[in-house]
Amino acid sequence: MKNVNACKNCHFLTEKDVCPNCSIPTSKRWRGYVIIRDPDSSQIAQKMNIKKPGKYALKVM
Ligand SMILES: [Zn+2]
């Protein structure tokens, strides 16, 4: 994926400069991602405290 930023707080991946969930600036420096389709039944989502389906970075620098 190119030109995608990750939120430093919730790790949400977005093309925008500001996270639509947290309203804080996003970072271009991130590694790896997961696609969460159903946060309620995903152990990763629960571990990362994700409540909303979408793509999330595993690590944000
Ligand atoms: Zn966020």
N, CA, C, O and the ligand as a Tripos MOL2 file, in Angstrom:
@<TRIPOS>MOLECULE
protein
  245   243    62     0     0
PROTEIN
NO_CHARGES

@<TRIPOS>ATOM
      1 N           0.8520   -1.2030    0.0000 N.3       1 MET1
      2 CA          0.0000    0.0000    0.0000 C.3       1 MET1
      3 C           0.8810    1.2440    0.0000 C.2       1 MET1
      4 O           1.8500    1.3300    0.7550 O.2       1 MET1
      5 N           0.5430    2.1850   -0.8360 N.am      2 LYS2
      6 CA          1.3150    3.4240   -0.8430 C.3       2 LYS2
      7 C           0.4300    4.6070   -0.4720 C.2       2 LYS2
      8 O          -0.7910    4.5810   -0.6250 O.2       2 LYS2
      9 N           1.0950    5.6410    0.0200 N.am      3 ASN3
     10 CA          0.3940    6.8530    0.4220 C.3       3 ASN3
     11 C          -0.6750    6.5910    1.4730 C.2       3 ASN3
     12 O          -1.7160    7.2470    1.5060 O.2       3 ASN3
     13 N          -0.3950    5.6350    2.3120 N.am      4 VAL4
     14 CA         -1.3270    5.3600    3.3940 C.3       4 VAL4
     15 C          -0.6460    5.6830    4.7210 C.2       4 VAL4
     16 O           0.5050    5.3110    4.9500 O.2       4 VAL4
     17 N          -1.3610    6.3680    5.5740 N.am      5 ASN5
     18 CA         -0.8410    6.7380    6.8840 C.3       5 ASN5
     19 C          -1.5160    5.9170    7.9710 C.2       5 ASN5
     20 O          -2.6110    5.3870    7.7800 O.2       5 ASN5
     21 N          -0.8510    5.8210    9.1050 N.am      6 ALA6
     22 CA         -1.4180    5.0970   10.2340 C.3       6 ALA6
     23 C          -1.5760    6.0320   11.4290 C.2       6 ALA6
     24 O          -0.7250    6.8800   11.6960 O.2       6 ALA6
     25 N          -2.6770    5.8540   12.1340 N.am      7 CYS7
     26 CA         -2.9220    6.6560   13.3370 C.3       7 CYS7
     27 C          -1.9920    6.1900   14.4550 C.2       7 CYS7
     28 O          -1.8450    4.9890   14.6840 O.2       7 CYS7
     29 N          -1.3620    7.1430   15.1530 N.am      8 LYS8
     30 CA         -0.4450    6.7930   16.2380 C.3       8 LYS8
     31 C          -1.1940    6.2760   17.4610 C.2       8 LYS8
     32 O          -0.6170    5.6000   18.3130 O.2       8 LYS8
     33 N          -2.4560    6.5930   17.5380 N.am      9 ASN9
     34 CA         -3.2450    6.1770   18.6990 C.3       9 ASN9
     35 C          -3.9440    4.8360   18.4720 C.2       9 ASN9
     36 O          -3.7130    3.8800   19.2120 O.2       9 ASN9
     37 N          -4.8040    4.7680   17.4410 N.am     10 CYS10
     38 CA         -5.6010    3.5440   17.2420 C.3      10 CYS10
     39 C          -5.0640    2.6570   16.1260 C.2      10 CYS10
     40 O          -5.5970    1.5710   15.8980 O.2      10 CYS10
     41 N          -4.0020    3.1030   15.4140 N.am     11 HIS11
     42 CA         -3.3560    2.3360   14.3510 C.3      11 HIS11
     43 C          -4.1980    2.2040   13.0890 C.2      11 HIS11
     44 O          -3.8330    1.4460   12.1910 O.2      11 HIS11
     45 N          -5.3070    2.9150   12.9970 N.am     12 PHE12
     46 CA         -6.1750    2.8800   11.8270 C.3      12 PHE12
     47 C          -5.4190    3.3870   10.5940 C.2      12 PHE12
     48 O          -4.7380    4.4100   10.6610 O.2      12 PHE12
     49 N          -5.5410    2.6620    9.4550 N.am     13 LEU13
     50 CA         -4.8730    3.0800    8.2280 C.3      13 LEU13
     51 C          -5.7980    3.9440    7.3930 C.2      13 LEU13
     52 O          -6.9440    3.5780    7.1320 O.2      13 LEU13
     53 N          -5.2870    5.0930    6.9780 N.am     14 THR14
     54 CA         -6.0870    6.0470    6.2240 C.3      14 THR14
     55 C          -5.2040    6.8380    5.2720 C.2      14 THR14
     56 O          -4.0100    7.0040    5.5210 O.2      14 THR14
     57 N          -5.7850    7.3240    4.1900 N.am     15 GLU15
     58 CA         -5.0170    8.1730    3.2740 C.3      15 GLU15
     59 C          -4.9900    9.6180    3.7560 C.2      15 GLU15
     60 O          -4.2970   10.4560    3.1800 O.2      15 GLU15
     61 N          -5.7290    9.9010    4.7910 N.am     16 LYS16
     62 CA         -5.8210   11.2750    5.2970 C.3      16 LYS16
     63 C          -4.6840   11.5890    6.2820 C.2      16 LYS16
     64 O          -4.0520   10.6860    6.8300 O.2      16 LYS16
     65 N          -4.4440   12.8830    6.4920 N.am     17 ASP17
     66 CA         -3.3940   13.3270    7.4050 C.3      17 ASP17
     67 C          -3.8410   13.2900    8.8600 C.2      17 ASP17
     68 O          -3.0320   13.3880    9.7830 O.2      17 ASP17
     69 N          -5.1420   13.1460    9.0390 N.am     18 VAL18
     70 CA         -5.6940   13.1290   10.3850 C.3      18 VAL18
     71 C          -6.5870   11.8920   10.5240 C.2      18 VAL18
     72 O          -7.3570   11.5720    9.6180 O.2      18 VAL18
     73 N          -6.4790   11.2050   11.6550 N.am     19 CYS19
     74 CA         -7.2840   10.0010   11.8620 C.3      19 CYS19
     75 C          -8.7710   10.3530   11.9810 C.2      19 CYS19
     76 O          -9.1400   11.2260   12.7660 O.2      19 CYS19
     77 N          -9.6310    9.6700   11.1980 N.am     20 PRO20
     78 CA        -11.0660    9.9550   11.2830 C.3      20 PRO20
     79 C         -11.6810    9.5160   12.6130 C.2      20 PRO20
     80 O         -12.7690    9.9610   12.9780 O.2      20 PRO20
     81 N         -10.9810    8.6450   13.3280 N.am     21 ASN21
     82 CA        -11.4990    8.1650   14.6150 C.3      21 ASN21
     83 C         -11.0570    9.0490   15.7730 C.2      21 ASN21
     84 O         -11.8510    9.3800   16.6540 O.2      21 ASN21
     85 N          -9.7810    9.4270   15.7620 N.am     22 CYS22
     86 CA         -9.2060   10.1110   16.9290 C.3      22 CYS22
     87 C          -8.9500   11.5990   16.6950 C.2      22 CYS22
     88 O          -8.7020   12.3420   17.6440 O.2      22 CYS22
     89 N          -9.0080   12.0390   15.4270 N.am     23 SER23
     90 CA         -8.7370   13.4430   15.1000 C.3      23 SER23
     91 C          -7.3290   13.8690   15.4870 C.2      23 SER23
     92 O          -7.1070   15.0270   15.8420 O.2      23 SER23
     93 N          -6.3770   12.9460   15.4220 N.am     24 ILE24
     94 CA         -4.9770   13.3170   15.6630 C.3      24 ILE24
     95 C          -4.1760   13.0270   14.3920 C.2      24 ILE24
     96 O          -4.5940   12.2040   13.5770 O.2      24 ILE24
     97 N          -3.0210   13.6980   14.2110 N.am     25 PRO25
     98 CA         -2.2250   13.5080   12.9970 C.3      25 PRO25
     99 C          -1.7730   12.0630   12.8370 C.2      25 PRO25
    100 O          -1.4470   11.3880   13.8130 O.2      25 PRO25
    101 N          -1.7580   11.5970   11.5890 N.am     26 THR26
    102 CA         -1.3210   10.2310   11.3070 C.3      26 THR26
    103 C           0.1490   10.2200   10.9090 C.2      26 THR26
    104 O           0.7220   11.2590   10.5830 O.2      26 THR26
    105 N           0.7560    9.0240   10.9390 N.am     27 SER27
    106 CA          2.1750    8.8680   10.6440 C.3      27 SER27
    107 C           2.3590    8.0760    9.3600 C.2      27 SER27
    108 O           1.6030    7.1450    9.0810 O.2      27 SER27
    109 N           3.3730    8.4510    8.5740 N.am     28 LYS28
    110 CA          3.7010    7.6940    7.3620 C.3      28 LYS28
    111 C           4.5850    6.4970    7.6720 C.2      28 LYS28
    112 O           4.7900    5.6270    6.8260 O.2      28 LYS28
    113 N           5.1030    6.4620    8.8860 N.am     29 ARG29
    114 CA          6.0420    5.3970    9.2420 C.3      29 ARG29
    115 C           5.3460    4.3230   10.0660 C.2      29 ARG29
    116 O           5.0950    4.4860   11.2600 O.2      29 ARG29
    117 N           5.0440    3.2170    9.3850 N.am     30 TRP30
    118 CA          4.3940    2.1050   10.0650 C.3      30 TRP30
    119 C           4.7940    0.8060    9.3890 C.2      30 TRP30
    120 O           5.2640    0.8050    8.2510 O.2      30 TRP30
    121 N           4.6040   -0.2980   10.0930 N.am     31 ARG31
    122 CA          4.9970   -1.6170    9.5760 C.3      31 ARG31
    123 C           3.8680   -2.6220    9.7500 C.2      31 ARG31
    124 O           3.2750   -2.7300   10.8240 O.2      31 ARG31
    125 N           3.5790   -3.3560    8.6790 N.am     32 GLY32
    126 CA          2.6380   -4.4700    8.7600 C.3      32 GLY32
    127 C           1.2210   -4.0250    9.0300 C.2      32 GLY32
    128 O           1.0050   -2.9780    9.6400 O.2      32 GLY32
    129 N           0.2590   -4.7980    8.5870 N.am     33 TYR33
    130 CA         -1.1140   -4.4230    8.9000 C.3      33 TYR33
    131 C          -2.0150   -5.6430    8.9740 C.2      33 TYR33
    132 O          -1.7030   -6.7080    8.4410 O.2      33 TYR33
    133 N          -3.1230   -5.4600    9.6370 N.am     34 VAL34
    134 CA         -4.1510   -6.4990    9.7090 C.3      34 VAL34
    135 C          -5.4560   -5.9150    9.2040 C.2      34 VAL34
    136 O          -5.7190   -4.7210    9.3480 O.2      34 VAL34
    137 N          -6.2710   -6.7820    8.6070 N.am     35 ILE35
    138 CA         -7.6090   -6.3570    8.2040 C.3      35 ILE35
    139 C          -8.5960   -6.9350    9.2070 C.2      35 ILE35
    140 O          -8.7110   -8.1510    9.3610 O.2      35 ILE35
    141 N          -9.2970   -6.0500    9.8780 N.am     36 ILE36
    142 CA        -10.2870   -6.4770   10.8710 C.3      36 ILE36
    143 C         -11.6820   -6.3470   10.2460 C.2      36 ILE36
    144 O         -12.1280   -5.2490    9.9130 O.2      36 ILE36
    145 N         -12.3480   -7.4740   10.0980 N.am     37 ARG37
    146 CA        -13.7030   -7.4360    9.5220 C.3      37 ARG37
    147 C         -14.7580   -7.4440   10.6160 C.2      37 ARG37
    148 O         -15.7840   -6.7710   10.5130 O.2      37 ARG37
    149 N         -14.4980   -8.2010   11.6490 N.am     38 ASP38
    150 CA        -15.4780   -8.3420   12.7240 C.3      38 ASP38
    151 C         -14.7660   -8.2040   14.0720 C.2      38 ASP38
    152 O         -14.3170   -9.1970   14.6450 O.2      38 ASP38
    153 N         -14.6640   -6.9800   14.5710 N.am     39 PRO39
    154 CA        -13.8920   -6.7170   15.7960 C.3      39 PRO39
    155 C         -14.3490   -7.5500   16.9890 C.2      39 PRO39
    156 O         -13.5390   -7.9130   17.8420 O.2      39 PRO39
    157 N         -15.6680   -7.8590   17.0510 N.am     40 ASP40
    158 CA        -16.1950   -8.5710   18.2150 C.3      40 ASP40
    159 C         -15.6920  -10.0080   18.2980 C.2      40 ASP40
    160 O         -15.5540  -10.5510   19.3940 O.2      40 ASP40
    161 N         -15.4140  -10.6360   17.1390 N.am     41 SER41
    162 CA        -14.9920  -12.0300   17.1750 C.3      41 SER41
    163 C         -13.5160  -12.1850   16.8230 C.2      41 SER41
    164 O         -13.0570  -13.3000   16.5750 O.2      41 SER41
    165 N         -12.7670  -11.0850   16.7980 N.am     42 SER42
    166 CA        -11.3500  -11.1490   16.4630 C.3      42 SER42
    167 C         -10.4960  -10.9520   17.7030 C.2      42 SER42
    168 O         -10.6150   -9.9460   18.4020 O.2      42 SER42
    169 N          -9.6260  -11.9320   17.9700 N.am     43 GLN43
    170 CA         -8.7480  -11.8190   19.1360 C.3      43 GLN43
    171 C          -7.7440  -10.6860   18.9610 C.2      43 GLN43
    172 O          -7.3950   -9.9920   19.9160 O.2      43 GLN43
    173 N          -7.2800  -10.5100   17.7040 N.am     44 ILE44
    174 CA         -6.3360   -9.4150   17.4370 C.3      44 ILE44
    175 C          -7.0000   -8.0860   17.7220 C.2      44 ILE44
    176 O          -6.4070   -7.2040   18.3440 O.2      44 ILE44
    177 N          -8.2410   -7.9450   17.2630 N.am     45 ALA45
    178 CA         -8.9720   -6.6940   17.4770 C.3      45 ALA45
    179 C          -9.1210   -6.4060   18.9620 C.2      45 ALA45
    180 O          -8.9700   -5.2670   19.4050 O.2      45 ALA45
    181 N          -9.4200   -7.4510   19.7270 N.am     46 GLN46
    182 CA         -9.5920   -7.2480   21.1650 C.3      46 GLN46
    183 C          -8.2690   -6.8770   21.8230 C.2      46 GLN46
    184 O          -8.2210   -6.0280   22.7130 O.2      46 GLN46
    185 N          -7.1940   -7.5250   21.3710 N.am     47 LYS47
    186 CA         -5.8680   -7.2340   21.9060 C.3      47 LYS47
    187 C          -5.4610   -5.7930   21.6140 C.2      47 LYS47
    188 O          -4.8700   -5.1110   22.4520 O.2      47 LYS47
    189 N          -5.7960   -5.3450   20.3870 N.am     48 MET48
    190 CA         -5.4100   -3.9940   19.9790 C.3      48 MET48
    191 C          -6.4750   -2.9650   20.3340 C.2      48 MET48
    192 O          -6.3300   -1.7790   20.0380 O.2      48 MET48
    193 N          -7.5370   -3.4270   20.9660 N.am     49 ASN49
    194 CA         -8.6150   -2.5520   21.3980 C.3      49 ASN49
    195 C          -9.3000   -1.8540   20.2150 C.2      49 ASN49
    196 O          -9.5820   -0.6570   20.2590 O.2      49 ASN49
    197 N          -9.5600   -2.6370   19.1560 N.am     50 ILE50
    198 CA        -10.1910   -2.1080   17.9530 C.3      50 ILE50
    199 C         -11.6890   -2.3740   18.0070 C.2      50 ILE50
    200 O         -12.1280   -3.4920   18.2760 O.2      50 ILE50
    201 N         -12.4630   -1.3290   17.7460 N.am     51 LYS51
    202 CA        -13.9220   -1.4460   17.8410 C.3      51 LYS51
    203 C         -14.5930   -1.3430   16.4760 C.2      51 LYS51
    204 O         -15.7820   -1.6290   16.3300 O.2      51 LYS51
    205 N         -13.8040   -0.9250   15.4680 N.am     52 LYS52
    206 CA        -14.3820   -0.6160   14.1710 C.3      52 LYS52
    207 C         -13.6750   -1.4250   13.0770 C.2      52 LYS52
    208 O         -12.4450   -1.4800   13.0730 O.2      52 LYS52
    209 N         -14.4130   -2.0570   12.1450 N.am     53 PRO53
    210 CA        -13.7580   -2.7920   11.0570 C.3      53 PRO53
    211 C         -12.8890   -1.8830   10.2040 C.2      53 PRO53
    212 O         -13.1870   -0.6990   10.0470 O.2      53 PRO53
    213 N         -11.8070   -2.4380    9.6510 N.am     54 GLY54
    214 CA        -10.9350   -1.6450    8.7930 C.3      54 GLY54
    215 C          -9.5520   -2.2510    8.7690 C.2      54 GLY54
    216 O          -9.3320   -3.3550    9.2660 O.2      54 GLY54
    217 N          -8.6030   -1.5010    8.1740 N.am     55 LYS55
    218 CA         -7.2200   -1.9370    8.1520 C.3      55 LYS55
    219 C          -6.4550   -1.1940    9.2300 C.2      55 LYS55
    220 O          -6.6130    0.0130    9.4140 O.2      55 LYS55
    221 N          -5.6110   -1.9510    9.9470 N.am     56 TYR56
    222 CA         -4.8550   -1.3660   11.0500 C.3      56 TYR56
    223 C          -3.3890   -1.7550   10.9630 C.2      56 TYR56
    224 O          -3.0590   -2.9000   10.6560 O.2      56 TYR56
    225 N          -2.5130   -0.7970   11.2350 N.am     57 ALA57
    226 CA         -1.0770   -1.0720   11.2430 C.3      57 ALA57
    227 C          -0.7160   -1.8350   12.5080 C.2      57 ALA57
    228 O          -1.2740   -1.5870   13.5770 O.2      57 ALA57
    229 N           0.2320   -2.7770   12.3750 N.am     58 LEU58
    230 CA          0.6730   -3.5150   13.5530 C.3      58 LEU58
    231 C           1.6130   -2.6650   14.4030 C.2      58 LEU58
    232 O           1.5980   -2.7210   15.6320 O.2      58 LEU58
    233 N           2.4430   -1.8660   13.6990 N.am     59 LYS59
    234 CA          3.4210   -1.0560   14.4180 C.3      59 LYS59
    235 C           3.4490    0.3370   13.8050 C.2      59 LYS59
    236 O           3.5740    0.4750   12.5880 O.2      59 LYS59
    237 N           3.3350    1.3660   14.6290 N.am     60 VAL60
    238 CA          3.4290    2.7470   14.1450 C.3      60 VAL60
    239 C           4.6070    3.4080   14.8400 C.2      60 VAL60
    240 O           4.7170    3.3830   16.0660 O.2      60 VAL60
    241 N           5.5050    4.0110   14.0240 N.am     61 MET61
    242 CA          6.6990    4.6330   14.5890 C.3      61 MET61
    243 C           6.4330    6.0900   14.9600 C.2      61 MET61
    244 O           7.3290    6.7760   15.4520 O.2      61 MET61
    245 ZN         -6.9170    6.9220   15.4500 Zn       62 ZN62
@<TRIPOS>BOND
     1     1     2 1
     2     2     3 1
     3     3     4 2
     4     3     5 am
     5     5     6 1
     6     6     7 1
     7     7     8 2
     8     7     9 am
     9     9    10 1
    10    10    11 1
    11    11    12 2
    12    11    13 am
    13    13    14 1
    14    14    15 1
    15    15    16 2
    16    15    17 am
    17    17    18 1
    18    18    19 1
    19    19    20 2
    20    19    21 am
    21    21    22 1
    22    22    23 1
    23    23    24 2
    24    23    25 am
    25    25    26 1
    26    26    27 1
    27    27    28 2
    28    27    29 am
    29    29    30 1
    30    30    31 1
    31    31    32 2
    32    31    33 am
    33    33    34 1
    34    34    35 1
    35    35    36 2
    36    35    37 am
    37    37    38 1
    38    38    39 1
    39    39    40 2
    40    39    41 am
    41    41    42 1
    42    42    43 1
    43    43    44 2
    44    43    45 am
    45    45    46 1
    46    46    47 1
    47    47    48 2
    48    47    49 am
    49    49    50 1
    50    50    51 1
    51    51    52 2
    52    51    53 am
    53    53    54 1
    54    54    55 1
    55    55    56 2
    56    55    57 am
    57    57    58 1
    58    58    59 1
    59    59    60 2
    60    59    61 am
    61    61    62 1
    62    62    63 1
    63    63    64 2
    64    63    65 am
    65    65    66 1
    66    66    67 1
    67    67    68 2
    68    67    69 am
    69    69    70 1
    70    70    71 1
    71    71    72 2
    72    71    73 am
    73    73    74 1
    74    74    75 1
    75    75    76 2
    76    75    77 am
    77    77    78 1
    78    78    79 1
    79    79    80 2
    80    79    81 am
    81    81    82 1
    82    82    83 1
    83    83    84 2
    84    83    85 am
    85    85    86 1
    86    86    87 1
    87    87    88 2
    88    87    89 am
    89    89    90 1
    90    90    91 1
    91    91    92 2
    92    91    93 am
    93    93    94 1
    94    94    95 1
    95    95    96 2
    96    95    97 am
    97    97    98 1
    98    98    99 1
    99    99   100 2
   100    99   101 am
   101   101   102 1
   102   102   103 1
   103   103   104 2
   104   103   105 am
   105   105   106 1
   106   106   107 1
   107   107   108 2
   108   107   109 am
   109   109   110 1
   110   110   111 1
   111   111   112 2
   112   111   113 am
   113   113   114 1
   114   114   115 1
   115   115   116 2
   116   115   117 am
   117   117   118 1
   118   118   119 1
   119   119   120 2
   120   119   121 am
   121   121   122 1
   122   122   123 1
   123   123   124 2
   124   123   125 am
   125   125   126 1
   126   126   127 1
   127   127   128 2
   128   127   129 am
   129   129   130 1
   130   130   131 1
   131   131   132 2
   132   131   133 am
   133   133   134 1
   134   134   135 1
   135   135   136 2
   136   135   137 am
   137   137   138 1
   138   138   139 1
   139   139   140 2
   140   139   141 am
   141   141   142 1
   142   142   143 1
   143   143   144 2
   144   143   145 am
   145   145   146 1
   146   146   147 1
   147   147   148 2
   148   147   149 am
   149   149   150 1
   150   150   151 1
   151   151   152 2
   152   151   153 am
   153   153   154 1
   154   154   155 1
   155   155   156 2
   156   155   157 am
   157   157   158 1
   158   158   159 1
   159   159   160 2
   160   159   161 am
   161   161   162 1
   162   162   163 1
   163   163   164 2
   164   163   165 am
   165   165   166 1
   166   166   167 1
   167   167   168 2
   168   167   169 am
   169   169   170 1
   170   170   171 1
   171   171   172 2
   172   171   173 am
   173   173   174 1
   174   174   175 1
   175   175   176 2
   176   175   177 am
   177   177   178 1
   178   178   179 1
   179   179   180 2
   180   179   181 am
   181   181   182 1
   182   182   183 1
   183   183   184 2
   184   183   185 am
   185   185   186 1
   186   186   187 1
   187   187   188 2
   188   187   189 am
   189   189   190 1
   190   190   191 1
   191   191   192 2
   192   191   193 am
   193   193   194 1
   194   194   195 1
   195   195   196 2
   196   195   197 am
   197   197   198 1
   198   198   199 1
   199   199   200 2
   200   199   201 am
   201   201   202 1
   202   202   203 1
   203   203   204 2
   204   203   205 am
   205   205   206 1
   206   206   207 1
   207   207   208 2
   208   207   209 am
   209   209   210 1
   210   210   211 1
   211   211   212 2
   212   211   213 am
   213   213   214 1
   214   214   215 1
   215   215   216 2
   216   215   217 am
   217   217   218 1
   218   218   219 1
   219   219   220 2
   220   219   221 am
   221   221   222 1
   222   222   223 1
   223   223   224 2
   224   223   225 am
   225   225   226 1
   226   226   227 1
   227   227   228 2
   228   227   229 am
   229   229   230 1
   230   230   231 1
   231   231   232 2
   232   231   233 am
   233   233   234 1
   234   234   235 1
   235   235   236 2
   236   235   237 am
   237   237   238 1
   238   238   239 1
   239   239   240 2
   240   239   241 am
   241   241   242 1
   242   242   243 1
   243   243   244 2
@<TRIPOS>SUBSTRUCTURE
     1 MET1         2 RESIDUE 1 A MET
     2 LYS2         6 RESIDUE 1 A LYS
     3 ASN3        10 RESIDUE 1 A ASN
     4 VAL4        14 RESIDUE 1 A VAL
     5 ASN5        18 RESIDUE 1 A ASN
     6 ALA6        22 RESIDUE 1 A ALA
     7 CYS7        26 RESIDUE 1 A CYS
     8 LYS8        30 RESIDUE 1 A LYS
     9 ASN9        34 RESIDUE 1 A ASN
    10 CYS10       38 RESIDUE 1 A CYS
    11 HIS11       42 RESIDUE 1 A HIS
    12 PHE12       46 RESIDUE 1 A PHE
    13 LEU13       50 RESIDUE 1 A LEU
    14 THR14       54 RESIDUE 1 A THR
    15 GLU15       58 RESIDUE 1 A GLU
    16 LYS16       62 RESIDUE 1 A LYS
    17 ASP17       66 RESIDUE 1 A ASP
    18 VAL18       70 RESIDUE 1 A VAL
    19 CYS19       74 RESIDUE 1 A CYS
    20 PRO20       78 RESIDUE 1 A PRO
    21 ASN21       82 RESIDUE 1 A ASN
    22 CYS22       86 RESIDUE 1 A CYS
    23 SER23       90 RESIDUE 1 A SER
    24 ILE24       94 RESIDUE 1 A ILE
    25 PRO25       98 RESIDUE 1 A PRO
    26 THR26      102 RESIDUE 1 A THR
    27 SER27      106 RESIDUE 1 A SER
    28 LYS28      110 RESIDUE 1 A LYS
    29 ARG29      114 RESIDUE 1 A ARG
    30 TRP30      118 RESIDUE 1 A TRP
    31 ARG31      122 RESIDUE 1 A ARG
    32 GLY32      126 RESIDUE 1 A GLY
    33 TYR33      130 RESIDUE 1 A TYR
    34 VAL34      134 RESIDUE 1 A VAL
    35 ILE35      138 RESIDUE 1 A ILE
    36 ILE36      142 RESIDUE 1 A ILE
    37 ARG37      146 RESIDUE 1 A ARG
    38 ASP38      150 RESIDUE 1 A ASP
    39 PRO39      154 RESIDUE 1 A PRO
    40 ASP40      158 RESIDUE 1 A ASP
    41 SER41      162 RESIDUE 1 A SER
    42 SER42      166 RESIDUE 1 A SER
    43 GLN43      170 RESIDUE 1 A GLN
    44 ILE44      174 RESIDUE 1 A ILE
    45 ALA45      178 RESIDUE 1 A ALA
    46 GLN46      182 RESIDUE 1 A GLN
    47 LYS47      186 RESIDUE 1 A LYS
    48 MET48      190 RESIDUE 1 A MET
    49 ASN49      194 RESIDUE 1 A ASN
    50 ILE50      198 RESIDUE 1 A ILE
    51 LYS51      202 RESIDUE 1 A LYS
    52 LYS52      206 RESIDUE 1 A LYS
    53 PRO53      210 RESIDUE 1 A PRO
    54 GLY54      214 RESIDUE 1 A GLY
    55 LYS55      218 RESIDUE 1 A LYS
    56 TYR56      222 RESIDUE 1 A TYR
    57 ALA57      226 RESIDUE 1 A ALA
    58 LEU58      230 RESIDUE 1 A LEU
    59 LYS59      234 RESIDUE 1 A LYS
    60 VAL60      238 RESIDUE 1 A VAL
    61 MET61      242 RESIDUE 1 A MET
    62 ZN62       245 GROUP 0 **** ****
